[in-house]
Amino acid sequence: MRSVITYTASRILIFAVAYGVIFLLGARGALGLILAFLVSGLVSYVLLSEQRDSISAAIVEWRRRRRSLADRLSEGAAKEDDEDARPPR
């Protein structure tokens, strides 16, 4: 979770800096926002690749743990169903 917060904060900071520079260069309004979005996207693609990889690894791990929990719950439910299907003694 920490990697997601760090990456998001970094993206926002890069966007703010890009917008500030573009604003000072004279592009204002929608044009300034669009240019800042494009510039910050390119800059973050280069500078934040390590953080993106960290987020990706965290998501893969989370999905793996979540899937294993779902598998365990399914196995337990199937076991209960098998026990319920047995004739009473």
PDB file of N, CA, C and O in Angstrom:
ATOM      1  N   MET A   1       0.818  -1.191   0.000  1.00  0.00           N
ATOM      2  CA  MET A   1       0.000   0.000   0.000  1.00  0.00           C
ATOM      3  C   MET A   1       0.865   1.259   0.000  1.00  0.00           C
ATOM      4  O   MET A   1       0.503   2.281  -0.583  1.00  0.00           O
ATOM      5  N   ARG A   2       1.998   1.162   0.658  1.00  0.00           N
ATOM      6  CA  ARG A   2       2.890   2.318   0.720  1.00  0.00           C
ATOM      7  C   ARG A   2       3.388   2.700  -0.667  1.00  0.00           C
ATOM      8  O   ARG A   2       3.526   3.885  -0.972  1.00  0.00           O
ATOM      9  N   SER A   3       3.660   1.697  -1.515  1.00  0.00           N
ATOM     10  CA  SER A   3       4.156   1.984  -2.855  1.00  0.00           C
ATOM     11  C   SER A   3       3.103   2.696  -3.695  1.00  0.00           C
ATOM     12  O   SER A   3       3.441   3.540  -4.525  1.00  0.00           O
ATOM     13  N   VAL A   4       1.843   2.368  -3.488  1.00  0.00           N
ATOM     14  CA  VAL A   4       0.764   3.031  -4.230  1.00  0.00           C
ATOM     15  C   VAL A   4       0.671   4.500  -3.826  1.00  0.00           C
ATOM     16  O   VAL A   4       0.513   5.374  -4.678  1.00  0.00           O
ATOM     17  N   ILE A   5       0.767   4.765  -2.542  1.00  0.00           N
ATOM     18  CA  ILE A   5       0.687   6.148  -2.059  1.00  0.00           C
ATOM     19  C   ILE A   5       1.887   6.953  -2.553  1.00  0.00           C
ATOM     20  O   ILE A   5       1.735   8.098  -2.978  1.00  0.00           O
ATOM     21  N   THR A   6       3.068   6.364  -2.499  1.00  0.00           N
ATOM     22  CA  THR A   6       4.274   7.044  -2.960  1.00  0.00           C
ATOM     23  C   THR A   6       4.185   7.357  -4.449  1.00  0.00           C
ATOM     24  O   THR A   6       4.511   8.466  -4.872  1.00  0.00           O
ATOM     25  N   TYR A   7       3.750   6.391  -5.238  1.00  0.00           N
ATOM     26  CA  TYR A   7       3.643   6.590  -6.678  1.00  0.00           C
ATOM     27  C   TYR A   7       2.607   7.662  -7.008  1.00  0.00           C
ATOM     28  O   TYR A   7       2.851   8.523  -7.853  1.00  0.00           O
ATOM     29  N   THR A   8       1.463   7.611  -6.349  1.00  0.00           N
ATOM     30  CA  THR A   8       0.413   8.591  -6.613  1.00  0.00           C
ATOM     31  C   THR A   8       0.858   9.997  -6.234  1.00  0.00           C
ATOM     32  O   THR A   8       0.618  10.949  -6.977  1.00  0.00           O
ATOM     33  N   ALA A   9       1.497  10.128  -5.097  1.00  0.00           N
ATOM     34  CA  ALA A   9       1.996  11.433  -4.672  1.00  0.00           C
ATOM     35  C   ALA A   9       3.057  11.954  -5.641  1.00  0.00           C
ATOM     36  O   ALA A   9       3.101  13.148  -5.941  1.00  0.00           O
ATOM     37  N   SER A  10       3.901  11.061  -6.124  1.00  0.00           N
ATOM     38  CA  SER A  10       4.932  11.460  -7.087  1.00  0.00           C
ATOM     39  C   SER A  10       4.306  11.923  -8.399  1.00  0.00           C
ATOM     40  O   SER A  10       4.747  12.912  -8.985  1.00  0.00           O
ATOM     41  N   ARG A  11       3.281  11.213  -8.859  1.00  0.00           N
ATOM     42  CA  ARG A  11       2.600  11.599 -10.101  1.00  0.00           C
ATOM     43  C   ARG A  11       1.946  12.966  -9.951  1.00  0.00           C
ATOM     44  O   ARG A  11       2.019  13.796 -10.857  1.00  0.00           O
ATOM     45  N   ILE A  12       1.306  13.200  -8.809  1.00  0.00           N
ATOM     46  CA  ILE A  12       0.655  14.494  -8.581  1.00  0.00           C
ATOM     47  C   ILE A  12       1.683  15.607  -8.532  1.00  0.00           C
ATOM     48  O   ILE A  12       1.466  16.682  -9.090  1.00  0.00           O
ATOM     49  N   LEU A  13       2.796  15.356  -7.870  1.00  0.00           N
ATOM     50  CA  LEU A  13       3.859  16.362  -7.786  1.00  0.00           C
ATOM     51  C   LEU A  13       4.441  16.668  -9.160  1.00  0.00           C
ATOM     52  O   LEU A  13       4.651  17.833  -9.496  1.00  0.00           O
ATOM     53  N   ILE A  14       4.702  15.642  -9.951  1.00  0.00           N
ATOM     54  CA  ILE A  14       5.239  15.851 -11.299  1.00  0.00           C
ATOM     55  C   ILE A  14       4.243  16.641 -12.145  1.00  0.00           C
ATOM     56  O   ILE A  14       4.638  17.533 -12.896  1.00  0.00           O
ATOM     57  N   PHE A  15       2.946  16.317 -12.027  1.00  0.00           N
ATOM     58  CA  PHE A  15       1.931  17.056 -12.777  1.00  0.00           C
ATOM     59  C   PHE A  15       1.904  18.521 -12.350  1.00  0.00           C
ATOM     60  O   PHE A  15       1.836  19.414 -13.195  1.00  0.00           O
ATOM     61  N   ALA A  16       1.955  18.769 -11.044  1.00  0.00           N
ATOM     62  CA  ALA A  16       1.910  20.148 -10.546  1.00  0.00           C
ATOM     63  C   ALA A  16       3.106  20.953 -11.036  1.00  0.00           C
ATOM     64  O   ALA A  16       2.963  22.110 -11.433  1.00  0.00           O
ATOM     65  N   VAL A  17       4.274  20.345 -11.007  1.00  0.00           N
ATOM     66  CA  VAL A  17       5.479  21.032 -11.486  1.00  0.00           C
ATOM     67  C   VAL A  17       5.372  21.291 -12.989  1.00  0.00           C
ATOM     68  O   VAL A  17       5.694  22.384 -13.454  1.00  0.00           O
ATOM     69  N   ALA A  18       4.926  20.301 -13.740  1.00  0.00           N
ATOM     70  CA  ALA A  18       4.783  20.475 -15.191  1.00  0.00           C
ATOM     71  C   ALA A  18       3.768  21.575 -15.491  1.00  0.00           C
ATOM     72  O   ALA A  18       4.002  22.412 -16.363  1.00  0.00           O
ATOM     73  N   TYR A  19       2.650  21.580 -14.779  1.00  0.00           N
ATOM     74  CA  TYR A  19       1.645  22.620 -15.015  1.00  0.00           C
ATOM     75  C   TYR A  19       2.201  23.996 -14.650  1.00  0.00           C
ATOM     76  O   TYR A  19       1.957  24.973 -15.358  1.00  0.00           O
ATOM     77  N   GLY A  20       2.944  24.071 -13.550  1.00  0.00           N
ATOM     78  CA  GLY A  20       3.541  25.349 -13.160  1.00  0.00           C
ATOM     79  C   GLY A  20       4.489  25.888 -14.216  1.00  0.00           C
ATOM     80  O   GLY A  20       4.456  27.075 -14.542  1.00  0.00           O
ATOM     81  N   VAL A  21       5.324  25.026 -14.745  1.00  0.00           N
ATOM     82  CA  VAL A  21       6.277  25.447 -15.782  1.00  0.00           C
ATOM     83  C   VAL A  21       5.530  25.869 -17.045  1.00  0.00           C
ATOM     84  O   VAL A  21       5.837  26.902 -17.641  1.00  0.00           O
ATOM     85  N   ILE A  22       4.563  25.076 -17.442  1.00  0.00           N
ATOM     86  CA  ILE A  22       3.798  25.393 -18.653  1.00  0.00           C
ATOM     87  C   ILE A  22       2.990  26.674 -18.464  1.00  0.00           C
ATOM     88  O   ILE A  22       2.851  27.467 -19.395  1.00  0.00           O
ATOM     89  N   PHE A  23       2.462  26.872 -17.268  1.00  0.00           N
ATOM     90  CA  PHE A  23       1.728  28.094 -16.966  1.00  0.00           C
ATOM     91  C   PHE A  23       2.640  29.310 -17.087  1.00  0.00           C
ATOM     92  O   PHE A  23       2.254  30.338 -17.644  1.00  0.00           O
ATOM     93  N   LEU A  24       3.863  29.178 -16.555  1.00  0.00           N
ATOM     94  CA  LEU A  24       4.820  30.286 -16.640  1.00  0.00           C
ATOM     95  C   LEU A  24       5.259  30.556 -18.074  1.00  0.00           C
ATOM     96  O   LEU A  24       5.630  31.678 -18.417  1.00  0.00           O
ATOM     97  N   LEU A  25       5.214  29.529 -18.900  1.00  0.00           N
ATOM     98  CA  LEU A  25       5.575  29.706 -20.311  1.00  0.00           C
ATOM     99  C   LEU A  25       4.437  30.299 -21.137  1.00  0.00           C
ATOM    100  O   LEU A  25       4.629  30.634 -22.306  1.00  0.00           O
ATOM    101  N   GLY A  26       3.255  30.429 -20.536  1.00  0.00           N
ATOM    102  CA  GLY A  26       2.169  31.127 -21.208  1.00  0.00           C
ATOM    103  C   GLY A  26       0.986  30.287 -21.624  1.00  0.00           C
ATOM    104  O   GLY A  26      -0.021  30.845 -22.060  1.00  0.00           O
ATOM    105  N   ALA A  27       1.054  28.976 -21.511  1.00  0.00           N
ATOM    106  CA  ALA A  27      -0.083  28.134 -21.875  1.00  0.00           C
ATOM    107  C   ALA A  27      -1.009  28.038 -20.666  1.00  0.00           C
ATOM    108  O   ALA A  27      -0.638  27.494 -19.626  1.00  0.00           O
ATOM    109  N   ARG A  28      -2.210  28.571 -20.817  1.00  0.00           N
ATOM    110  CA  ARG A  28      -3.161  28.586 -19.710  1.00  0.00           C
ATOM    111  C   ARG A  28      -4.453  27.892 -20.115  1.00  0.00           C
ATOM    112  O   ARG A  28      -4.695  27.631 -21.293  1.00  0.00           O
ATOM    113  N   GLY A  29      -5.267  27.603 -19.127  1.00  0.00           N
ATOM    114  CA  GLY A  29      -6.565  26.990 -19.394  1.00  0.00           C
ATOM    115  C   GLY A  29      -6.446  25.534 -19.790  1.00  0.00           C
ATOM    116  O   GLY A  29      -5.583  24.804 -19.302  1.00  0.00           O
ATOM    117  N   ALA A  30      -7.333  25.126 -20.689  1.00  0.00           N
ATOM    118  CA  ALA A  30      -7.393  23.722 -21.107  1.00  0.00           C
ATOM    119  C   ALA A  30      -6.103  23.298 -21.806  1.00  0.00           C
ATOM    120  O   ALA A  30      -5.625  22.182 -21.607  1.00  0.00           O
ATOM    121  N   LEU A  31      -5.545  24.181 -22.617  1.00  0.00           N
ATOM    122  CA  LEU A  31      -4.298  23.850 -23.312  1.00  0.00           C
ATOM    123  C   LEU A  31      -3.180  23.572 -22.320  1.00  0.00           C
ATOM    124  O   LEU A  31      -2.408  22.632 -22.507  1.00  0.00           O
ATOM    125  N   GLY A  32      -3.081  24.374 -21.273  1.00  0.00           N
ATOM    126  CA  GLY A  32      -2.060  24.167 -20.254  1.00  0.00           C
ATOM    127  C   GLY A  32      -2.242  22.846 -19.530  1.00  0.00           C
ATOM    128  O   GLY A  32      -1.271  22.144 -19.250  1.00  0.00           O
ATOM    129  N   LEU A  33      -3.500  22.506 -19.226  1.00  0.00           N
ATOM    130  CA  LEU A  33      -3.768  21.239 -18.551  1.00  0.00           C
ATOM    131  C   LEU A  33      -3.418  20.044 -19.439  1.00  0.00           C
ATOM    132  O   LEU A  33      -2.835  19.065 -18.974  1.00  0.00           O
ATOM    133  N   ILE A  34      -3.774  20.135 -20.701  1.00  0.00           N
ATOM    134  CA  ILE A  34      -3.476  19.037 -21.627  1.00  0.00           C
ATOM    135  C   ILE A  34      -1.976  18.865 -21.793  1.00  0.00           C
ATOM    136  O   ILE A  34      -1.467  17.745 -21.747  1.00  0.00           O
ATOM    137  N   LEU A  35      -1.277  19.953 -21.982  1.00  0.00           N
ATOM    138  CA  LEU A  35       0.182  19.877 -22.125  1.00  0.00           C
ATOM    139  C   LEU A  35       0.833  19.356 -20.844  1.00  0.00           C
ATOM    140  O   LEU A  35       1.757  18.544 -20.900  1.00  0.00           O
ATOM    141  N   ALA A  36       0.356  19.819 -19.701  1.00  0.00           N
ATOM    142  CA  ALA A  36       0.913  19.346 -18.422  1.00  0.00           C
ATOM    143  C   ALA A  36       0.655  17.861 -18.249  1.00  0.00           C
ATOM    144  O   ALA A  36       1.517  17.130 -17.760  1.00  0.00           O
ATOM    145  N   PHE A  37      -0.523  17.411 -18.645  1.00  0.00           N
ATOM    146  CA  PHE A  37      -0.850  15.992 -18.558  1.00  0.00           C
ATOM    147  C   PHE A  37       0.101  15.165 -19.429  1.00  0.00           C
ATOM    148  O   PHE A  37       0.612  14.136 -18.989  1.00  0.00           O
ATOM    149  N   LEU A  38       0.332  15.613 -20.650  1.00  0.00           N
ATOM    150  CA  LEU A  38       1.231  14.884 -21.556  1.00  0.00           C
ATOM    151  C   LEU A  38       2.672  14.901 -21.058  1.00  0.00           C
ATOM    152  O   LEU A  38       3.338  13.866 -21.036  1.00  0.00           O
ATOM    153  N   VAL A  39       3.144  16.058 -20.665  1.00  0.00           N
ATOM    154  CA  VAL A  39       4.526  16.180 -20.198  1.00  0.00           C
ATOM    155  C   VAL A  39       4.728  15.362 -18.920  1.00  0.00           C
ATOM    156  O   VAL A  39       5.721  14.645 -18.795  1.00  0.00           O
ATOM    157  N   SER A  40       3.796  15.467 -17.977  1.00  0.00           N
ATOM    158  CA  SER A  40       3.958  14.729 -16.727  1.00  0.00           C
ATOM    159  C   SER A  40       3.871  13.222 -16.963  1.00  0.00           C
ATOM    160  O   SER A  40       4.537  12.450 -16.273  1.00  0.00           O
ATOM    161  N   GLY A  41       3.065  12.800 -17.922  1.00  0.00           N
ATOM    162  CA  GLY A  41       3.001  11.379 -18.259  1.00  0.00           C
ATOM    163  C   GLY A  41       4.321  10.863 -18.799  1.00  0.00           C
ATOM    164  O   GLY A  41       4.778   9.785 -18.420  1.00  0.00           O
ATOM    165  N   LEU A  42       4.930  11.635 -19.683  1.00  0.00           N
ATOM    166  CA  LEU A  42       6.223  11.227 -20.241  1.00  0.00           C
ATOM    167  C   LEU A  42       7.320  11.231 -19.178  1.00  0.00           C
ATOM    168  O   LEU A  42       8.136  10.312 -19.115  1.00  0.00           O
ATOM    169  N   VAL A  43       7.332  12.257 -18.356  1.00  0.00           N
ATOM    170  CA  VAL A  43       8.356  12.352 -17.310  1.00  0.00           C
ATOM    171  C   VAL A  43       8.187  11.223 -16.294  1.00  0.00           C
ATOM    172  O   VAL A  43       9.168  10.598 -15.891  1.00  0.00           O
ATOM    173  N   SER A  44       6.959  10.965 -15.884  1.00  0.00           N
ATOM    174  CA  SER A  44       6.745   9.910 -14.895  1.00  0.00           C
ATOM    175  C   SER A  44       7.022   8.528 -15.478  1.00  0.00           C
ATOM    176  O   SER A  44       7.439   7.624 -14.755  1.00  0.00           O
ATOM    177  N   TYR A  45       6.794   8.360 -16.774  1.00  0.00           N
ATOM    178  CA  TYR A  45       7.113   7.081 -17.409  1.00  0.00           C
ATOM    179  C   TYR A  45       8.602   6.776 -17.279  1.00  0.00           C
ATOM    180  O   TYR A  45       8.993   5.630 -17.058  1.00  0.00           O
ATOM    181  N   VAL A  46       9.416   7.795 -17.416  1.00  0.00           N
ATOM    182  CA  VAL A  46      10.868   7.618 -17.326  1.00  0.00           C
ATOM    183  C   VAL A  46      11.332   7.556 -15.872  1.00  0.00           C
ATOM    184  O   VAL A  46      12.104   6.671 -15.502  1.00  0.00           O
ATOM    185  N   LEU A  47      10.865   8.489 -15.056  1.00  0.00           N
ATOM    186  CA  LEU A  47      11.400   8.611 -13.697  1.00  0.00           C
ATOM    187  C   LEU A  47      10.793   7.643 -12.688  1.00  0.00           C
ATOM    188  O   LEU A  47      11.442   7.303 -11.699  1.00  0.00           O
ATOM    189  N   LEU A  48       9.580   7.200 -12.914  1.00  0.00           N
ATOM    190  CA  LEU A  48       8.890   6.400 -11.898  1.00  0.00           C
ATOM    191  C   LEU A  48       8.759   4.927 -12.275  1.00  0.00           C
ATOM    192  O   LEU A  48       7.866   4.239 -11.780  1.00  0.00           O
ATOM    193  N   SER A  49       9.630   4.443 -13.138  1.00  0.00           N
ATOM    194  CA  SER A  49       9.519   3.042 -13.568  1.00  0.00           C
ATOM    195  C   SER A  49       9.738   2.080 -12.389  1.00  0.00           C
ATOM    196  O   SER A  49       9.088   1.037 -12.318  1.00  0.00           O
ATOM    197  N   GLU A  50      10.628   2.414 -11.485  1.00  0.00           N
ATOM    198  CA  GLU A  50      10.886   1.551 -10.324  1.00  0.00           C
ATOM    199  C   GLU A  50       9.655   1.476  -9.413  1.00  0.00           C
ATOM    200  O   GLU A  50       9.302   0.402  -8.926  1.00  0.00           O
ATOM    201  N   GLN A  51       9.012   2.616  -9.189  1.00  0.00           N
ATOM    202  CA  GLN A  51       7.811   2.618  -8.363  1.00  0.00           C
ATOM    203  C   GLN A  51       6.675   1.844  -9.037  1.00  0.00           C
ATOM    204  O   GLN A  51       5.912   1.147  -8.368  1.00  0.00           O
ATOM    205  N   ARG A  52       6.566   1.968 -10.365  1.00  0.00           N
ATOM    206  CA  ARG A  52       5.547   1.217 -11.098  1.00  0.00           C
ATOM    207  C   ARG A  52       5.776  -0.273 -10.960  1.00  0.00           C
ATOM    208  O   ARG A  52       4.824  -1.034 -10.784  1.00  0.00           O
ATOM    209  N   ASP A  53       7.029  -0.699 -11.039  1.00  0.00           N
ATOM    210  CA  ASP A  53       7.354  -2.113 -10.861  1.00  0.00           C
ATOM    211  C   ASP A  53       7.009  -2.584  -9.447  1.00  0.00           C
ATOM    212  O   ASP A  53       6.532  -3.703  -9.262  1.00  0.00           O
ATOM    213  N   SER A  54       7.249  -1.737  -8.463  1.00  0.00           N
ATOM    214  CA  SER A  54       6.935  -2.071  -7.077  1.00  0.00           C
ATOM    215  C   SER A  54       5.430  -2.232  -6.885  1.00  0.00           C
ATOM    216  O   SER A  54       4.978  -3.154  -6.206  1.00  0.00           O
ATOM    217  N   ILE A  55       4.660  -1.330  -7.486  1.00  0.00           N
ATOM    218  CA  ILE A  55       3.198  -1.430  -7.401  1.00  0.00           C
ATOM    219  C   ILE A  55       2.723  -2.703  -8.073  1.00  0.00           C
ATOM    220  O   ILE A  55       1.857  -3.405  -7.550  1.00  0.00           O
ATOM    221  N   SER A  56       3.284  -2.997  -9.221  1.00  0.00           N
ATOM    222  CA  SER A  56       2.898  -4.209  -9.952  1.00  0.00           C
ATOM    223  C   SER A  56       3.159  -5.451  -9.115  1.00  0.00           C
ATOM    224  O   SER A  56       2.310  -6.340  -9.040  1.00  0.00           O
ATOM    225  N   ALA A  57       4.317  -5.518  -8.492  1.00  0.00           N
ATOM    226  CA  ALA A  57       4.642  -6.667  -7.646  1.00  0.00           C
ATOM    227  C   ALA A  57       3.682  -6.755  -6.449  1.00  0.00           C
ATOM    228  O   ALA A  57       3.268  -7.848  -6.061  1.00  0.00           O
ATOM    229  N   ALA A  58       3.335  -5.611  -5.876  1.00  0.00           N
ATOM    230  CA  ALA A  58       2.412  -5.607  -4.740  1.00  0.00           C
ATOM    231  C   ALA A  58       1.025  -6.096  -5.155  1.00  0.00           C
ATOM    232  O   ALA A  58       0.373  -6.829  -4.412  1.00  0.00           O
ATOM    233  N   ILE A  59       0.582  -5.695  -6.329  1.00  0.00           N
ATOM    234  CA  ILE A  59      -0.733  -6.127  -6.810  1.00  0.00           C
ATOM    235  C   ILE A  59      -0.735  -7.619  -7.106  1.00  0.00           C
ATOM    236  O   ILE A  59      -1.691  -8.320  -6.774  1.00  0.00           O
ATOM    237  N   VAL A  60       0.332  -8.107  -7.729  1.00  0.00           N
ATOM    238  CA  VAL A  60       0.424  -9.541  -8.020  1.00  0.00           C
ATOM    239  C   VAL A  60       0.413 -10.345  -6.720  1.00  0.00           C
ATOM    240  O   VAL A  60      -0.269 -11.366  -6.631  1.00  0.00           O
ATOM    241  N   GLU A  61       1.149  -9.900  -5.731  1.00  0.00           N
ATOM    242  CA  GLU A  61       1.185 -10.596  -4.436  1.00  0.00           C
ATOM    243  C   GLU A  61      -0.182 -10.567  -3.763  1.00  0.00           C
ATOM    244  O   GLU A  61      -0.631 -11.579  -3.225  1.00  0.00           O
ATOM    245  N   TRP A  62      -0.843  -9.421  -3.790  1.00  0.00           N
ATOM    246  CA  TRP A  62      -2.175  -9.296  -3.192  1.00  0.00           C
ATOM    247  C   TRP A  62      -3.167 -10.241  -3.872  1.00  0.00           C
ATOM    248  O   TRP A  62      -3.959 -10.908  -3.207  1.00  0.00           O
ATOM    249  N   ARG A  63      -3.112 -10.289  -5.210  1.00  0.00           N
ATOM    250  CA  ARG A  63      -4.025 -11.179  -5.940  1.00  0.00           C
ATOM    251  C   ARG A  63      -3.715 -12.643  -5.650  1.00  0.00           C
ATOM    252  O   ARG A  63      -4.624 -13.470  -5.571  1.00  0.00           O
ATOM    253  N   ARG A  64      -2.431 -12.964  -5.490  1.00  0.00           N
ATOM    254  CA  ARG A  64      -2.055 -14.339  -5.184  1.00  0.00           C
ATOM    255  C   ARG A  64      -2.592 -14.739  -3.806  1.00  0.00           C
ATOM    256  O   ARG A  64      -3.145 -15.826  -3.640  1.00  0.00           O
ATOM    257  N   ARG A  65      -2.425 -13.859  -2.830  1.00  0.00           N
ATOM    258  CA  ARG A  65      -2.939 -14.145  -1.487  1.00  0.00           C
ATOM    259  C   ARG A  65      -4.455 -14.220  -1.483  1.00  0.00           C
ATOM    260  O   ARG A  65      -5.041 -15.077  -0.821  1.00  0.00           O
ATOM    261  N   ARG A  66      -5.080 -13.333  -2.213  1.00  0.00           N
ATOM    262  CA  ARG A  66      -6.546 -13.328  -2.277  1.00  0.00           C
ATOM    263  C   ARG A  66      -7.048 -14.600  -2.942  1.00  0.00           C
ATOM    264  O   ARG A  66      -8.030 -15.191  -2.493  1.00  0.00           O
ATOM    265  N   ARG A  67      -6.383 -15.023  -4.005  1.00  0.00           N
ATOM    266  CA  ARG A  67      -6.783 -16.234  -4.713  1.00  0.00           C
ATOM    267  C   ARG A  67      -6.592 -17.449  -3.827  1.00  0.00           C
ATOM    268  O   ARG A  67      -7.434 -18.347  -3.825  1.00  0.00           O
ATOM    269  N   SER A  68      -5.499 -17.497  -3.071  1.00  0.00           N
ATOM    270  CA  SER A  68      -5.272 -18.651  -2.211  1.00  0.00           C
ATOM    271  C   SER A  68      -6.326 -18.707  -1.108  1.00  0.00           C
ATOM    272  O   SER A  68      -6.750 -19.795  -0.719  1.00  0.00           O
ATOM    273  N   LEU A  69      -6.751 -17.562  -0.603  1.00  0.00           N
ATOM    274  CA  LEU A  69      -7.814 -17.532   0.394  1.00  0.00           C
ATOM    275  C   LEU A  69      -9.116 -18.034  -0.227  1.00  0.00           C
ATOM    276  O   LEU A  69      -9.839 -18.814   0.393  1.00  0.00           O
ATOM    277  N   ALA A  70      -9.416 -17.592  -1.440  1.00  0.00           N
ATOM    278  CA  ALA A  70     -10.634 -18.046  -2.113  1.00  0.00           C
ATOM    279  C   ALA A  70     -10.576 -19.553  -2.367  1.00  0.00           C
ATOM    280  O   ALA A  70     -11.583 -20.247  -2.224  1.00  0.00           O
ATOM    281  N   ASP A  71      -9.407 -20.053  -2.742  1.00  0.00           N
ATOM    282  CA  ASP A  71      -9.261 -21.497  -2.954  1.00  0.00           C
ATOM    283  C   ASP A  71      -9.494 -22.269  -1.665  1.00  0.00           C
ATOM    284  O   ASP A  71     -10.169 -23.299  -1.666  1.00  0.00           O
ATOM    285  N   ARG A  72      -8.936 -21.771  -0.561  1.00  0.00           N
ATOM    286  CA  ARG A  72      -9.130 -22.446   0.726  1.00  0.00           C
ATOM    287  C   ARG A  72     -10.591 -22.432   1.140  1.00  0.00           C
ATOM    288  O   ARG A  72     -11.103 -23.422   1.661  1.00  0.00           O
ATOM    289  N   LEU A  73     -11.263 -21.310   0.909  1.00  0.00           N
ATOM    290  CA  LEU A  73     -12.678 -21.241   1.252  1.00  0.00           C
ATOM    291  C   LEU A  73     -13.501 -22.183   0.379  1.00  0.00           C
ATOM    292  O   LEU A  73     -14.431 -22.828   0.864  1.00  0.00           O
ATOM    293  N   SER A  74     -13.163 -22.263  -0.901  1.00  0.00           N
ATOM    294  CA  SER A  74     -13.875 -23.176  -1.806  1.00  0.00           C
ATOM    295  C   SER A  74     -13.655 -24.631  -1.396  1.00  0.00           C
ATOM    296  O   SER A  74     -14.584 -25.438  -1.405  1.00  0.00           O
ATOM    297  N   GLU A  75     -12.415 -24.951  -1.038  1.00  0.00           N
ATOM    298  CA  GLU A  75     -12.123 -26.316  -0.599  1.00  0.00           C
ATOM    299  C   GLU A  75     -12.895 -26.664   0.672  1.00  0.00           C
ATOM    300  O   GLU A  75     -13.431 -27.765   0.804  1.00  0.00           O
ATOM    301  N   GLY A  76     -12.945 -25.718   1.599  1.00  0.00           N
ATOM    302  CA  GLY A  76     -13.690 -25.953   2.840  1.00  0.00           C
ATOM    303  C   GLY A  76     -15.179 -26.126   2.578  1.00  0.00           C
ATOM    304  O   GLY A  76     -15.830 -26.982   3.177  1.00  0.00           O
ATOM    305  N   ALA A  77     -15.713 -25.302   1.674  1.00  0.00           N
ATOM    306  CA  ALA A  77     -17.138 -25.418   1.343  1.00  0.00           C
ATOM    307  C   ALA A  77     -17.422 -26.747   0.660  1.00  0.00           C
ATOM    308  O   ALA A  77     -18.440 -27.382   0.935  1.00  0.00           O
ATOM    309  N   ALA A  78     -16.522 -27.173  -0.238  1.00  0.00           N
ATOM    310  CA  ALA A  78     -16.714 -28.460  -0.916  1.00  0.00           C
ATOM    311  C   ALA A  78     -16.650 -29.605   0.081  1.00  0.00           C
ATOM    312  O   ALA A  78     -17.409 -30.568  -0.024  1.00  0.00           O
ATOM    313  N   LYS A  79     -15.747 -29.501   1.045  1.00  0.00           N
ATOM    314  CA  LYS A  79     -15.632 -30.537   2.073  1.00  0.00           C
ATOM    315  C   LYS A  79     -16.907 -30.608   2.907  1.00  0.00           C
ATOM    316  O   LYS A  79     -17.395 -31.696   3.214  1.00  0.00           O
ATOM    317  N   GLU A  80     -17.448 -29.440   3.275  1.00  0.00           N
ATOM    318  CA  GLU A  80     -18.708 -29.420   4.016  1.00  0.00           C
ATOM    319  C   GLU A  80     -19.849 -30.008   3.198  1.00  0.00           C
ATOM    320  O   GLU A  80     -20.693 -30.732   3.725  1.00  0.00           O
ATOM    321  N   ASP A  81     -19.869 -29.691   1.903  1.00  0.00           N
ATOM    322  CA  ASP A  81     -20.918 -30.239   1.039  1.00  0.00           C
ATOM    323  C   ASP A  81     -20.828 -31.757   0.967  1.00  0.00           C
ATOM    324  O   ASP A  81     -21.845 -32.451   0.982  1.00  0.00           O
ATOM    325  N   ASP A  82     -19.595 -32.268   0.887  1.00  0.00           N
ATOM    326  CA  ASP A  82     -19.403 -33.721   0.849  1.00  0.00           C
ATOM    327  C   ASP A  82     -19.892 -34.357   2.145  1.00  0.00           C
ATOM    328  O   ASP A  82     -20.530 -35.410   2.124  1.00  0.00           O
ATOM    329  N   GLU A  83     -19.592 -33.716   3.269  1.00  0.00           N
ATOM    330  CA  GLU A  83     -20.040 -34.248   4.559  1.00  0.00           C
ATOM    331  C   GLU A  83     -21.564 -34.189   4.674  1.00  0.00           C
ATOM    332  O   GLU A  83     -22.174 -35.092   5.245  1.00  0.00           O
ATOM    333  N   ASP A  84     -22.176 -33.145   4.142  1.00  0.00           N
ATOM    334  CA  ASP A  84     -23.626 -33.018   4.190  1.00  0.00           C
ATOM    335  C   ASP A  84     -24.302 -34.043   3.266  1.00  0.00           C
ATOM    336  O   ASP A  84     -25.424 -34.472   3.535  1.00  0.00           O
ATOM    337  N   ALA A  85     -23.629 -34.430   2.193  1.00  0.00           N
ATOM    338  CA  ALA A  85     -24.212 -35.362   1.223  1.00  0.00           C
ATOM    339  C   ALA A  85     -24.160 -36.803   1.724  1.00  0.00           C
ATOM    340  O   ALA A  85     -24.885 -37.656   1.212  1.00  0.00           O
ATOM    341  N   ARG A  86     -23.328 -37.085   2.700  1.00  0.00           N
ATOM    342  CA  ARG A  86     -23.234 -38.464   3.237  1.00  0.00           C
ATOM    343  C   ARG A  86     -24.526 -38.810   3.971  1.00  0.00           C
ATOM    344  O   ARG A  86     -25.142 -37.958   4.612  1.00  0.00           O
ATOM    345  N   PRO A  87     -24.919 -40.062   3.866  1.00  0.00           N
ATOM    346  CA  PRO A  87     -26.130 -40.468   4.615  1.00  0.00           C
ATOM    347  C   PRO A  87     -25.845 -40.457   6.113  1.00  0.00           C
ATOM    348  O   PRO A  87     -24.721 -40.738   6.529  1.00  0.00           O
ATOM    349  N   PRO A  88     -26.838 -40.139   6.917  1.00  0.00           N
ATOM    350  CA  PRO A  88     -26.641 -40.110   8.377  1.00  0.00           C
ATOM    351  C   PRO A  88     -26.359 -41.508   8.910  1.00  0.00           C
ATOM    352  O   PRO A  88     -26.835 -42.501   8.360  1.00  0.00           O
ATOM    353  N   ARG A  89     -25.602 -41.571   9.956  1.00  0.00           N
ATOM    354  CA  ARG A  89     -25.253 -42.861  10.555  1.00  0.00           C
ATOM    355  C   ARG A  89     -26.181 -43.225  11.636  1.00  0.00           C
ATOM    356  O   ARG A  89     -26.031 -44.282  12.248  1.00  0.00           O
TER     357      ARG A  89
END
